[in-house]
Amino acid sequence: MKKIVVIGAEGTIGKKVTQTLEGLGHEVIRVGKSRGQHQVKIEDRNSVKALFEKIGAFDAVVNAAGDVAFAPFEKLGTNEWNLSLSSKLMGQVHLVQEALPYIREKGSFTLVSGILSEAPIFAGVAASTVNRAIEGFVMAAAAELPKGLRINVVSPTVLVESMPVYGPFFPGFVPVPGEKVAQTYVRSILGVETGKTLTVNG
Protein backbone atom coordinates (compact mmCIF):
# COMPACT_ATOMS: atom_id res chain seq x y z
CA MET A 1 0.00 0.00 0.00
CA LYS A 2 1.27 3.44 -0.92
CA LYS A 3 0.51 6.81 0.65
CA ILE A 4 -0.50 9.08 -2.23
CA VAL A 5 -1.21 12.81 -2.09
CA VAL A 6 -3.87 13.84 -4.62
CA ILE A 7 -4.11 17.57 -5.36
CA GLY A 8 -7.47 18.57 -6.82
CA ALA A 9 -9.07 15.48 -5.32
CA GLU A 10 -12.58 16.95 -5.48
CA GLY A 11 -12.46 17.82 -9.19
CA THR A 12 -13.74 15.73 -12.09
CA ILE A 13 -10.42 13.98 -12.72
CA GLY A 14 -9.29 14.01 -9.10
CA LYS A 15 -12.39 12.18 -7.88
CA LYS A 16 -11.93 9.41 -10.44
CA VAL A 17 -8.24 9.05 -9.59
CA THR A 18 -8.97 8.98 -5.86
CA GLN A 19 -11.70 6.36 -6.22
CA THR A 20 -9.48 4.18 -8.40
CA LEU A 21 -6.50 4.36 -6.05
CA GLU A 22 -8.61 3.68 -2.96
CA GLY A 23 -10.18 0.74 -4.80
CA LEU A 24 -6.67 -0.67 -5.19
CA GLY A 25 -6.09 -0.38 -1.44
CA HIS A 26 -3.87 2.70 -1.33
CA GLU A 27 -4.04 5.48 1.27
CA VAL A 28 -5.10 8.69 -0.44
CA ILE A 29 -4.56 12.11 1.12
CA ARG A 30 -7.21 14.34 -0.44
CA VAL A 31 -6.17 17.93 -1.05
CA GLY A 32 -8.16 20.77 -2.58
CA LYS A 33 -8.27 24.54 -2.76
CA SER A 34 -11.17 24.74 -0.32
CA ARG A 35 -12.18 21.11 0.34
CA GLY A 36 -10.53 17.82 1.24
CA GLN A 37 -8.43 16.71 4.21
CA HIS A 38 -5.98 19.54 3.52
CA GLN A 39 -6.15 22.77 1.55
CA VAL A 40 -3.51 24.35 -0.69
CA LYS A 41 -3.07 27.16 -3.18
CA ILE A 42 -0.59 25.67 -5.62
CA GLU A 43 0.28 29.08 -7.05
CA ASP A 44 1.63 30.03 -3.59
CA ARG A 45 4.90 28.19 -2.96
CA ASN A 46 4.69 28.83 0.79
CA SER A 47 1.24 27.23 0.86
CA VAL A 48 2.62 24.16 -0.92
CA LYS A 49 5.56 23.94 1.48
CA ALA A 50 3.22 24.15 4.49
CA LEU A 51 1.04 21.39 3.02
CA PHE A 52 3.88 18.89 2.75
CA GLU A 53 5.17 19.80 6.20
CA LYS A 54 1.74 18.86 7.61
CA ILE A 55 1.45 15.59 5.68
CA GLY A 56 4.97 14.30 6.28
CA ALA A 57 6.41 11.33 4.38
CA PHE A 58 4.53 9.91 1.37
CA ASP A 59 5.12 7.82 -1.75
CA ALA A 60 3.60 9.84 -4.58
CA VAL A 61 2.19 13.22 -5.54
CA VAL A 62 -0.65 13.36 -8.04
CA ASN A 63 -1.97 16.61 -9.46
CA ALA A 64 -5.31 17.20 -11.15
CA ALA A 65 -5.51 20.94 -10.47
CA GLY A 66 -4.43 24.19 -12.10
CA ASP A 67 -6.21 27.22 -13.52
CA VAL A 68 -5.70 28.75 -16.96
CA ALA A 69 -7.39 31.69 -18.63
CA PHE A 70 -9.47 31.17 -21.77
CA ALA A 71 -9.81 34.26 -23.94
CA PRO A 72 -9.20 35.26 -27.55
CA PHE A 73 -5.48 35.86 -28.12
CA GLU A 74 -5.88 39.60 -28.69
CA LYS A 75 -7.63 39.90 -25.32
CA LEU A 76 -5.09 37.96 -23.25
CA GLY A 77 -3.76 40.58 -20.87
CA THR A 78 -1.20 40.49 -18.09
CA ASN A 79 -3.70 39.22 -15.53
CA GLU A 80 -4.76 36.31 -17.74
CA TRP A 81 -1.17 35.29 -18.48
CA ASN A 82 -0.16 35.64 -14.82
CA LEU A 83 -3.05 33.42 -13.73
CA SER A 84 -2.16 30.71 -16.24
CA LEU A 85 1.57 30.75 -15.59
CA SER A 86 1.38 31.03 -11.80
CA SER A 87 -1.28 28.35 -11.32
CA LYS A 88 -1.10 25.49 -13.81
CA LEU A 89 2.58 25.90 -14.73
CA MET A 90 4.49 27.17 -11.70
CA GLY A 91 1.98 25.63 -9.31
CA GLN A 92 2.93 22.18 -10.57
CA VAL A 93 6.64 23.05 -10.45
CA HIS A 94 6.13 24.08 -6.81
CA LEU A 95 4.49 20.73 -6.04
CA VAL A 96 7.54 18.85 -7.30
CA GLN A 97 10.21 21.01 -5.75
CA GLU A 98 8.62 21.35 -2.32
CA ALA A 99 7.82 17.63 -2.12
CA LEU A 100 11.43 16.53 -2.51
CA PRO A 101 12.30 16.49 1.22
CA TYR A 102 9.22 14.38 2.03
CA ILE A 103 8.70 11.96 -0.84
CA ARG A 104 10.17 8.52 -0.27
CA GLU A 105 12.80 6.90 -2.46
CA LYS A 106 11.53 5.59 -5.80
CA GLY A 107 8.36 7.63 -5.41
CA SER A 108 6.58 9.36 -8.27
CA PHE A 109 5.04 12.60 -9.45
CA THR A 110 2.13 12.71 -11.88
CA LEU A 111 1.20 16.12 -13.28
CA VAL A 112 -1.48 17.18 -15.76
CA SER A 113 -1.42 19.01 -19.10
CA GLY A 114 -4.11 18.43 -21.73
CA ILE A 115 -5.01 17.92 -25.38
CA LEU A 116 -4.53 21.62 -26.16
CA SER A 117 -0.77 21.10 -26.12
CA GLU A 118 -1.16 19.43 -29.50
CA ALA A 119 -4.62 20.42 -30.77
CA PRO A 120 -5.49 24.10 -30.23
CA ILE A 121 -8.99 25.52 -29.90
CA PHE A 122 -10.25 29.08 -30.17
CA ALA A 123 -9.40 31.15 -27.07
CA GLY A 124 -7.02 28.43 -25.86
CA VAL A 125 -3.64 30.05 -26.55
CA ALA A 126 -2.72 30.38 -22.86
CA ALA A 127 -3.74 26.78 -22.15
CA SER A 128 -1.79 25.44 -25.13
CA THR A 129 1.30 27.39 -24.07
CA VAL A 130 1.16 26.26 -20.46
CA ASN A 131 0.46 22.62 -21.34
CA ARG A 132 3.48 22.48 -23.65
CA ALA A 133 5.62 24.07 -20.94
CA ILE A 134 4.54 21.49 -18.35
CA GLU A 135 5.42 18.67 -20.73
CA GLY A 136 8.85 20.20 -21.31
CA PHE A 137 9.38 20.57 -17.57
CA VAL A 138 8.56 16.90 -16.98
CA MET A 139 10.91 15.74 -19.73
CA ALA A 140 13.81 17.76 -18.31
CA ALA A 141 13.13 17.23 -14.60
CA ALA A 142 13.09 13.45 -15.06
CA ALA A 143 16.80 13.60 -15.82
CA GLU A 144 17.63 15.40 -12.57
CA LEU A 145 15.30 14.07 -9.89
CA PRO A 146 17.10 12.49 -6.90
CA LYS A 147 16.28 9.33 -4.94
CA GLY A 148 15.24 7.29 -7.97
CA LEU A 149 12.09 9.39 -8.32
CA ARG A 150 9.94 9.29 -11.44
CA ILE A 151 7.82 11.99 -13.04
CA ASN A 152 5.21 11.93 -15.82
CA VAL A 153 2.40 14.13 -17.10
CA VAL A 154 -1.05 12.94 -18.13
CA SER A 155 -2.53 14.74 -21.15
CA PRO A 156 -6.23 13.95 -21.53
CA THR A 157 -8.66 15.16 -24.15
CA VAL A 158 -12.01 16.54 -23.00
CA LEU A 159 -13.81 14.17 -20.61
CA VAL A 160 -17.20 12.63 -21.24
CA GLU A 161 -18.27 13.97 -17.84
CA SER A 162 -17.30 17.51 -18.86
CA MET A 163 -19.06 17.57 -22.23
CA PRO A 164 -22.27 19.25 -20.99
CA VAL A 165 -20.20 22.32 -20.04
CA TYR A 166 -17.15 22.23 -22.32
CA GLY A 167 -18.43 20.31 -25.34
CA PRO A 168 -19.18 23.40 -27.49
CA PHE A 169 -15.54 24.51 -27.14
CA PHE A 170 -14.22 21.19 -28.48
CA PRO A 171 -15.96 20.66 -31.84
CA GLY A 172 -15.08 17.32 -33.40
CA PHE A 173 -13.10 16.11 -30.37
CA VAL A 174 -13.96 12.58 -29.23
CA PRO A 175 -14.40 12.68 -25.44
CA VAL A 176 -12.80 10.16 -23.10
CA PRO A 177 -14.37 8.60 -19.97
CA GLY A 178 -12.93 9.79 -16.69
CA GLU A 179 -12.18 6.18 -15.74
CA LYS A 180 -9.76 5.87 -18.66
CA VAL A 181 -7.95 9.02 -17.53
CA ALA A 182 -7.77 7.66 -13.98
CA GLN A 183 -6.21 4.42 -15.21
CA THR A 184 -3.54 6.43 -17.03
CA TYR A 185 -2.74 8.18 -13.76
CA VAL A 186 -2.39 4.75 -12.12
CA ARG A 187 -0.02 3.71 -14.91
CA SER A 188 2.16 6.71 -14.09
CA ILE A 189 1.98 6.27 -10.32
CA LEU A 190 2.61 2.54 -10.12
CA GLY A 191 4.49 1.82 -13.36
CA VAL A 192 8.12 2.31 -14.39
CA GLU A 193 7.97 5.10 -16.98
CA THR A 194 9.47 8.53 -16.39
CA GLY A 195 9.77 11.80 -18.29
CA LYS A 196 6.78 10.85 -20.43
CA THR A 197 3.67 12.65 -21.63
CA LEU A 198 0.92 10.03 -21.35
CA THR A 199 -1.84 11.05 -23.75
CA VAL A 200 -5.44 9.92 -23.26
CA ASN A 201 -7.56 10.22 -26.38
CA GLY A 202 -11.14 9.15 -27.02
C-alpha positions as CSV (number, residue, x, y, z in Angstrom):
1,M,0.0,0.0,0.0
2,K,1.3,3.4,-0.9
3,K,0.5,6.8,0.7
4,I,-0.5,9.1,-2.2
5,V,-1.2,12.8,-2.1
6,V,-3.9,13.8,-4.6
7,I,-4.1,17.6,-5.4
8,G,-7.5,18.6,-6.8
9,A,-9.1,15.5,-5.3
10,E,-12.6,16.9,-5.5
11,G,-12.5,17.8,-9.2
12,T,-13.7,15.7,-12.1
13,I,-10.4,14.0,-12.7
14,G,-9.3,14.0,-9.1
15,K,-12.4,12.2,-7.9
16,K,-11.9,9.4,-10.4
17,V,-8.2,9.0,-9.6
18,T,-9.0,9.0,-5.9
19,Q,-11.7,6.4,-6.2
20,T,-9.5,4.2,-8.4
21,L,-6.5,4.4,-6.0
22,E,-8.6,3.7,-3.0
23,G,-10.2,0.7,-4.8
24,L,-6.7,-0.7,-5.2
25,G,-6.1,-0.4,-1.4
26,H,-3.9,2.7,-1.3
27,E,-4.0,5.5,1.3
28,V,-5.1,8.7,-0.4
29,I,-4.6,12.1,1.1
30,R,-7.2,14.3,-0.4
31,V,-6.2,17.9,-1.1
32,G,-8.2,20.8,-2.6
33,K,-8.3,24.5,-2.8
34,S,-11.2,24.7,-0.3
35,R,-12.2,21.1,0.3
36,G,-10.5,17.8,1.2
37,Q,-8.4,16.7,4.2
38,H,-6.0,19.5,3.5
39,Q,-6.2,22.8,1.5
40,V,-3.5,24.3,-0.7
41,K,-3.1,27.2,-3.2
42,I,-0.6,25.7,-5.6
43,E,0.3,29.1,-7.0
44,D,1.6,30.0,-3.6
45,R,4.9,28.2,-3.0
46,N,4.7,28.8,0.8
47,S,1.2,27.2,0.9
48,V,2.6,24.2,-0.9
49,K,5.6,23.9,1.5
50,A,3.2,24.2,4.5
51,L,1.0,21.4,3.0
52,F,3.9,18.9,2.7
53,E,5.2,19.8,6.2
54,K,1.7,18.9,7.6
55,I,1.5,15.6,5.7
56,G,5.0,14.3,6.3
57,A,6.4,11.3,4.4
58,F,4.5,9.9,1.4
59,D,5.1,7.8,-1.7
60,A,3.6,9.8,-4.6
61,V,2.2,13.2,-5.5
62,V,-0.7,13.4,-8.0
63,N,-2.0,16.6,-9.5
64,A,-5.3,17.2,-11.1
65,A,-5.5,20.9,-10.5
66,G,-4.4,24.2,-12.1
67,D,-6.2,27.2,-13.5
68,V,-5.7,28.7,-17.0
69,A,-7.4,31.7,-18.6
70,F,-9.5,31.2,-21.8
71,A,-9.8,34.3,-23.9
72,P,-9.2,35.3,-27.5
73,F,-5.5,35.9,-28.1
74,E,-5.9,39.6,-28.7
75,K,-7.6,39.9,-25.3
76,L,-5.1,38.0,-23.2
77,G,-3.8,40.6,-20.9
78,T,-1.2,40.5,-18.1
79,N,-3.7,39.2,-15.5
80,E,-4.8,36.3,-17.7
81,W,-1.2,35.3,-18.5
82,N,-0.2,35.6,-14.8
83,L,-3.1,33.4,-13.7
84,S,-2.2,30.7,-16.2
85,L,1.6,30.7,-15.6
86,S,1.4,31.0,-11.8
87,S,-1.3,28.3,-11.3
88,K,-1.1,25.5,-13.8
89,L,2.6,25.9,-14.7
90,M,4.5,27.2,-11.7
91,G,2.0,25.6,-9.3
92,Q,2.9,22.2,-10.6
93,V,6.6,23.0,-10.4
94,H,6.1,24.1,-6.8
95,L,4.5,20.7,-6.0
96,V,7.5,18.8,-7.3
97,Q,10.2,21.0,-5.7
98,E,8.6,21.4,-2.3
99,A,7.8,17.6,-2.1
100,L,11.4,16.5,-2.5
101,P,12.3,16.5,1.2
102,Y,9.2,14.4,2.0
103,I,8.7,12.0,-0.8
104,R,10.2,8.5,-0.3
105,E,12.8,6.9,-2.5
106,K,11.5,5.6,-5.8
107,G,8.4,7.6,-5.4
108,S,6.6,9.4,-8.3
109,F,5.0,12.6,-9.5
110,T,2.1,12.7,-11.9
111,L,1.2,16.1,-13.3
112,V,-1.5,17.2,-15.8
113,S,-1.4,19.0,-19.1
114,G,-4.1,18.4,-21.7
115,I,-5.0,17.9,-25.4
116,L,-4.5,21.6,-26.2
117,S,-0.8,21.1,-26.1
118,E,-1.2,19.4,-29.5
119,A,-4.6,20.4,-30.8
120,P,-5.5,24.1,-30.2
121,I,-9.0,25.5,-29.9
122,F,-10.2,29.1,-30.2
123,A,-9.4,31.2,-27.1
124,G,-7.0,28.4,-25.9
125,V,-3.6,30.1,-26.5
126,A,-2.7,30.4,-22.9
127,A,-3.7,26.8,-22.1
128,S,-1.8,25.4,-25.1
129,T,1.3,27.4,-24.1
130,V,1.2,26.3,-20.5
131,N,0.5,22.6,-21.3
132,R,3.5,22.5,-23.7
133,A,5.6,24.1,-20.9
134,I,4.5,21.5,-18.4
135,E,5.4,18.7,-20.7
136,G,8.8,20.2,-21.3
137,F,9.4,20.6,-17.6
138,V,8.6,16.9,-17.0
139,M,10.9,15.7,-19.7
140,A,13.8,17.8,-18.3
141,A,13.1,17.2,-14.6
142,A,13.1,13.4,-15.1
143,A,16.8,13.6,-15.8
144,E,17.6,15.4,-12.6
145,L,15.3,14.1,-9.9
146,P,17.1,12.5,-6.9
147,K,16.3,9.3,-4.9
148,G,15.2,7.3,-8.0
149,L,12.1,9.4,-8.3
150,R,9.9,9.3,-11.4
151,I,7.8,12.0,-13.0
152,N,5.2,11.9,-15.8
153,V,2.4,14.1,-17.1
154,V,-1.1,12.9,-18.1
155,S,-2.5,14.7,-21.2
156,P,-6.2,14.0,-21.5
157,T,-8.7,15.2,-24.1
158,V,-12.0,16.5,-23.0
159,L,-13.8,14.2,-20.6
160,V,-17.2,12.6,-21.2
161,E,-18.3,14.0,-17.8
162,S,-17.3,17.5,-18.9
163,M,-19.1,17.6,-22.2
164,P,-22.3,19.3,-21.0
165,V,-20.2,22.3,-20.0
166,Y,-17.2,22.2,-22.3
167,G,-18.4,20.3,-25.3
168,P,-19.2,23.4,-27.5
169,F,-15.5,24.5,-27.1
170,F,-14.2,21.2,-28.5
171,P,-16.0,20.7,-31.8
172,G,-15.1,17.3,-33.4
173,F,-13.1,16.1,-30.4
174,V,-14.0,12.6,-29.2
175,P,-14.4,12.7,-25.4
176,V,-12.8,10.2,-23.1
177,P,-14.4,8.6,-20.0
178,G,-12.9,9.8,-16.7
179,E,-12.2,6.2,-15.7
180,K,-9.8,5.9,-18.7
181,V,-7.9,9.0,-17.5
182,A,-7.8,7.7,-14.0
183,Q,-6.2,4.4,-15.2
184,T,-3.5,6.4,-17.0
185,Y,-2.7,8.2,-13.8
186,V,-2.4,4.8,-12.1
187,R,0.0,3.7,-14.9
188,S,2.2,6.7,-14.1
189,I,2.0,6.3,-10.3
190,L,2.6,2.5,-10.1
191,G,4.5,1.8,-13.4
192,V,8.1,2.3,-14.4
193,E,8.0,5.1,-17.0
194,T,9.5,8.5,-16.4
195,G,9.8,11.8,-18.3
196,K,6.8,10.9,-20.4
197,T,3.7,12.6,-21.6
198,L,0.9,10.0,-21.3
199,T,-1.8,11.0,-23.7
200,V,-5.4,9.9,-23.3
201,N,-7.6,10.2,-26.4
202,G,-11.1,9.2,-27.0
